[in-house]
Amino acid sequence: QVQLMESGGGEVQAGGSLRLSCAASGSIFSINLMGWYRQAPGKQRELVADITSRGNSNYADSVRGRFTISRDNAKNTVFLQMNSLKPEDTAVYFCDLGLFGRSYWGQGTQVTVSS
């Protein structure tokens, strides 16, 4: 069983920064994919960024250059540093762990960016 615990959401003004963290616990193997998705009201959940256990990262076009994903493999933790936040970044952010073809999700953390 895998559990994911997110933290770091909140409310910030446009142009501000937030840092999200997600710690995974349980039956975790070293080779996995960790990432962040987000879902705004009335919209589908979308990929924000993901990162392999080797550190190869991938970003959505809308956040590239503003967000940075990183991970600490020893602690099974993934981070999302979000800079230059925009009102359109407002959403619930979910941590995802991909392991042996299956996705595990966190409970989500709210990020609200005010103009």
Backbone as numpy.savetxt, mean C-alpha at the origin, in Angstrom:
# Nx Ny Nz CAx CAy CAz Cx Cy Cz
-2.12 -19.55 7.81 -2.96 -18.36 7.81 -2.08 -17.12 7.81
-2.51 -16.13 7.04 -1.75 -14.89 6.91 -2.60 -13.72 7.40
-2.00 -12.86 8.20 -2.68 -11.65 8.65 -1.87 -10.43 8.24
-2.60 -9.39 7.85 -1.97 -8.14 7.45 -2.53 -7.02 8.31
-1.65 -6.18 8.83 -2.08 -5.08 9.69 -1.51 -3.78 9.15
-2.41 -2.90 8.69 -2.01 -1.62 8.13 -2.06 -0.54 9.18
-1.27 0.49 8.96 -1.29 1.67 9.82 -0.76 2.86 9.03
-1.04 4.06 9.55 -0.46 5.25 8.96 -1.40 6.12 8.16
-2.65 5.71 8.01 -3.59 6.55 7.28 -3.96 7.78 8.09
-4.73 8.67 7.47 -5.16 9.87 8.16 -5.60 10.92 7.18
-5.71 12.14 7.68 -6.13 13.26 6.85 -4.99 14.26 6.74
-4.80 14.76 5.53 -3.71 15.69 5.26 -4.18 16.67 4.20
-3.58 17.83 4.19 -3.90 18.80 3.15 -3.16 18.48 1.87
-3.68 18.95 0.76 -3.03 18.75 -0.53 -1.59 19.25 -0.47
-0.71 18.46 -1.05 0.71 18.77 -1.01 1.44 18.13 0.15
0.71 17.57 1.07 1.31 16.95 2.24 1.76 15.53 1.98
2.21 14.89 3.05 2.77 13.53 2.95 2.19 12.64 4.03
2.12 11.36 3.71 1.76 10.33 4.66 2.61 9.10 4.37
2.82 8.28 5.39 3.55 7.03 5.22 2.70 5.90 5.77
2.38 4.95 4.91 1.61 3.77 5.30 2.55 2.60 5.57
2.16 1.79 6.53 2.91 0.58 6.84 1.96 -0.61 6.87
2.48 -1.76 6.52 1.70 -2.99 6.57 2.60 -4.12 7.02
2.27 -4.70 8.14 3.05 -5.81 8.68 2.30 -7.11 8.46
2.98 -8.08 7.89 2.38 -9.39 7.63 2.87 -10.39 8.67
1.98 -11.27 9.08 2.34 -12.31 10.03 1.65 -13.61 9.64
2.14 -14.69 10.20 1.55 -15.98 9.89 2.48 -16.82 9.03
1.90 -17.64 8.19 2.68 -18.57 7.36 3.16 -17.85 6.10
4.23 -17.11 6.28 4.78 -16.30 5.19 6.08 -16.91 4.73
6.20 -17.05 3.44 7.44 -17.51 2.85 8.17 -16.31 2.26
9.46 -16.45 2.11 10.28 -15.30 1.75 9.97 -14.76 0.35
9.56 -15.65 -0.55 9.29 -15.19 -1.91 7.82 -14.83 -2.02
7.55 -13.56 -2.10 6.16 -13.11 -2.22 6.13 -11.72 -2.82
4.96 -11.30 -3.16 4.73 -9.98 -3.73 3.86 -9.20 -2.74
4.30 -8.01 -2.38 3.51 -7.16 -1.49 3.17 -5.87 -2.21
2.01 -5.35 -1.92 1.61 -4.15 -2.63 0.52 -3.38 -1.91
0.18 -2.27 -2.51 -0.89 -1.41 -2.02 -1.90 -1.17 -3.14
-3.16 -1.30 -2.77 -4.26 -0.96 -3.64 -5.07 0.13 -2.95
-5.92 0.78 -3.73 -6.81 1.76 -3.11 -8.18 1.71 -3.78
-9.16 2.12 -3.01 -10.53 2.16 -3.53 -11.20 3.42 -3.05
-11.57 4.26 -4.00 -12.30 5.48 -3.72 -13.80 5.19 -3.79
-14.63 6.00 -3.14 -16.08 5.76 -3.17 -16.61 5.71 -4.60
-17.34 4.66 -4.90 -17.95 4.52 -6.20 -17.01 4.05 -7.30
-15.79 3.73 -6.93 -14.80 3.29 -7.93 -14.29 1.90 -7.60
-13.70 1.28 -8.60 -13.12 -0.05 -8.39 -11.77 0.06 -7.68
-11.42 -1.01 -7.02 -10.12 -1.07 -6.36 -9.04 -1.08 -7.45
-7.99 -0.30 -7.24 -6.93 -0.20 -8.23 -5.57 -0.36 -7.59
-4.65 -0.88 -8.36 -3.28 -1.04 -7.89 -2.62 0.33 -7.78
-1.95 0.55 -6.66 -1.15 1.76 -6.47 0.32 1.44 -6.76
0.83 0.42 -6.11 2.22 0.01 -6.31 2.41 -1.36 -5.70
3.36 -2.11 -6.25 3.73 -3.37 -5.63 5.23 -3.57 -5.74
5.73 -4.53 -4.96 7.17 -4.74 -4.89 7.44 -6.21 -4.61
8.38 -6.77 -5.36 8.75 -8.17 -5.15 9.71 -8.29 -3.96
9.95 -9.53 -3.55 10.87 -9.76 -2.45 12.31 -9.37 -2.83
12.56 -9.25 -4.12 13.89 -8.81 -4.58 13.97 -7.30 -4.70
12.86 -6.61 -4.48 12.88 -5.16 -4.50 12.48 -4.53 -5.82
12.00 -5.32 -6.76 11.52 -4.75 -8.03 10.13 -4.17 -7.81
9.96 -2.92 -8.16 8.71 -2.23 -7.88 7.99 -1.83 -9.15
6.71 -1.60 -8.99 5.82 -1.23 -10.08 4.83 -0.20 -9.54
4.55 0.84 -10.34 3.67 1.92 -9.88 2.57 2.20 -10.90
1.44 2.64 -10.38 0.41 3.18 -11.25 0.90 4.51 -11.80
0.50 4.83 -13.01 0.94 6.08 -13.64 0.56 7.29 -12.79
-0.58 7.20 -12.13 -1.10 8.36 -11.39 -0.27 8.70 -10.15
0.57 7.76 -9.69 1.33 8.02 -8.47 2.84 8.00 -8.71
3.25 7.58 -9.89 4.69 7.48 -10.16 5.35 8.84 -10.00
6.47 8.86 -9.26 7.18 10.09 -8.99 6.75 10.78 -7.71
5.60 10.38 -7.17 5.13 10.97 -5.91 5.14 9.95 -4.76
4.86 8.70 -5.09 4.81 7.63 -4.08 6.03 6.73 -4.23
6.47 6.19 -3.10 7.58 5.24 -3.11 7.22 4.04 -2.24
7.31 2.85 -2.83 7.06 1.62 -2.09 8.39 1.01 -1.69
8.44 0.46 -0.49 9.64 -0.22 -0.03 9.22 -1.34 0.92
10.16 -2.19 1.26 9.83 -3.29 2.15 11.02 -3.68 3.00
10.71 -4.27 4.14 11.71 -4.83 5.03 11.41 -6.32 5.10
12.17 -7.10 4.37 11.89 -8.54 4.28 12.05 -9.24 5.63
12.99 -8.79 6.43 13.22 -9.41 7.73 12.00 -9.27 8.65
11.25 -8.18 8.44 10.07 -7.92 9.28 8.76 -8.14 8.54
8.85 -8.65 7.31 7.64 -8.87 6.49 6.74 -7.65 6.48
7.35 -6.50 6.26 6.63 -5.24 6.30 6.85 -4.48 5.00
5.78 -3.88 4.51 5.85 -3.05 3.31 5.40 -1.65 3.67
6.02 -0.68 3.05 5.75 0.73 3.32 5.32 1.44 2.04
4.56 2.49 2.20 4.21 3.35 1.07 4.38 4.80 1.52
5.43 5.43 1.02 5.64 6.85 1.30 4.91 7.65 0.23
3.99 8.48 0.67 3.16 9.24 -0.25 3.46 10.73 -0.07
4.01 11.32 -1.10 4.34 12.75 -1.09 3.49 13.49 -2.11
3.44 14.79 -1.99 2.69 15.64 -2.92 1.28 15.11 -3.12
0.62 14.81 -2.03 -0.71 14.21 -2.10 -1.72 15.17 -2.71
-2.65 14.58 -3.46 -3.69 15.32 -4.14 -5.06 14.87 -3.63
-6.07 15.70 -3.75 -7.42 15.27 -3.33 -7.86 13.97 -3.99
-7.44 13.75 -5.23 -7.82 12.52 -5.93 -7.12 11.28 -5.38
-6.20 11.44 -4.46 -5.59 10.29 -3.79 -6.45 9.80 -2.63
-7.50 10.52 -2.32 -8.40 10.13 -1.23 -9.04 8.77 -1.53
-8.88 7.84 -0.61 -9.38 6.48 -0.80 -9.08 5.66 0.45
-9.64 4.47 0.47 -9.20 3.48 1.45 -8.05 2.71 0.81
-6.96 2.62 1.50 -5.77 1.94 0.99 -5.66 0.57 1.65
-5.49 -0.43 0.80 -5.43 -1.82 1.25 -4.04 -2.40 0.96
-3.52 -3.11 1.92 -2.28 -3.84 1.73 -2.61 -5.22 1.16
-1.77 -5.69 0.26 -1.99 -6.99 -0.38 -0.71 -7.80 -0.32
-0.86 -9.07 -0.03 0.27 -10.01 -0.06 -0.08 -11.12 -1.04
0.73 -11.29 -2.04 0.54 -12.37 -3.00 1.46 -13.52 -2.68
0.87 -14.69 -2.48 1.66 -15.85 -2.04 1.08 -17.09 -2.69
1.91 -17.76 -3.51 1.49 -18.99 -4.20 0.17 -18.81 -4.94
0.05 -17.69 -5.63 -1.12 -17.45 -6.46 -2.36 -16.98 -5.73
-2.23 -16.73 -4.46 -3.38 -16.29 -3.67 -3.09 -14.92 -3.10
-4.13 -14.07 -3.01 -4.00 -12.75 -2.43 -4.59 -12.70 -1.03
-3.86 -12.07 -0.13 -4.33 -11.82 1.22 -4.44 -10.30 1.40
-5.50 -9.85 2.06 -5.78 -8.42 2.17 -5.80 -7.98 3.62
-5.38 -6.73 3.82 -5.56 -6.09 5.10 -6.95 -5.49 5.19
-7.24 -4.88 6.32 -8.58 -4.34 6.55 -8.77 -2.97 5.90
-7.68 -2.35 5.51 -7.75 -1.04 4.86 -7.53 0.10 5.83
-6.97 1.18 5.32 -6.76 2.38 6.11 -7.15 3.59 5.27
-7.90 4.49 5.88 -8.43 5.65 5.16 -7.37 6.72 4.99
-7.26 7.21 3.77 -6.42 8.38 3.48 -7.33 9.45 2.89
-7.33 10.61 3.51 -8.16 11.71 3.05 -7.27 12.93 2.80
-7.35 13.46 1.59 -6.55 14.63 1.22 -7.51 15.77 0.94
-7.39 16.82 1.70 -8.28 17.97 1.54 -7.61 19.04 0.70
-8.42 19.75 -0.05 -7.88 20.80 -0.94 -7.77 22.13 -0.23
